[in-house]
Amino acid sequence: MNPAAASAPPPYPEPHDLLRGKRVLVTAAAGTGIGFATAKRCAEEGARVAIADVHERRLGEAADALTPLLGARPPAFVCDVTKQDEVERMFAGTVDALGGLDVLVNNAGMGGTADLVDMTDEQWLRVLDVTLNGTFRCTREALRIMQAQGSGAVVNNASVLGWRAQAGQAHYAAAKAGVMALTRCAGLEAAAFGARVNAVAPSLAMHPFLHKTTTEAKLEELTALEAFGRAAEPWEVANVIVFLAGDQSSYLTGEVLSVSSQHP
């Protein structure tokens, strides 16, 4: 299959109250990527939203940007998901501010590029601790809340690299494959008490931060693999997260949905 010539993104979606009244926490929601796009789409769909990030200044900027949509400044928590005490404070603060929790979006993660023969233990462990262990810590806290109330949804941000090989990405790919396995097992367990756990697996969502962490040549190479001839907009991934967070996906649990037009 040959990729199509680059096409323009579709129009930004109109809201349809898909998450009306739901209480949502989005981690790593600062900046210009999938996390902020998800928080924005959730707010547009009628949710009450809390956000968290490890970057305090950017977190404040994200809260400011969401305020007009929500009608009030959203609860915002500085949280390093590698630290259990900070994770616990984030969830306690969210429940206190929103009166409960219906949806957790686990977006926190980190990557990097290093061939395995050159990769240090520190590089390997740091990526796994943020991306996989952080998702575990947050999912555990969310499911404890959801078990007590008998409902809820967790949406994890995985990656197509959990399925596909890419040089220099052994640590990130291993972490994202772990997120997929965690999603499947947690989804099965959560079904017993009326909650759901699913994940999205994006290929390439373009935002300014990528240009700081990835070479232009690599971005062009990855874009060329996409059937639409372009990367996804972050809000296009967020649309699928909204679907998994809402009642329209009530029969899905333990699933990983590819958000990709990549056909290598």
Order of alpha helices (4+ residues) and beta strands (2+ residues): beta-alpha-beta-alpha-beta-alpha-beta-alpha-alpha-beta-alpha-beta-alpha-alpha-alpha-beta
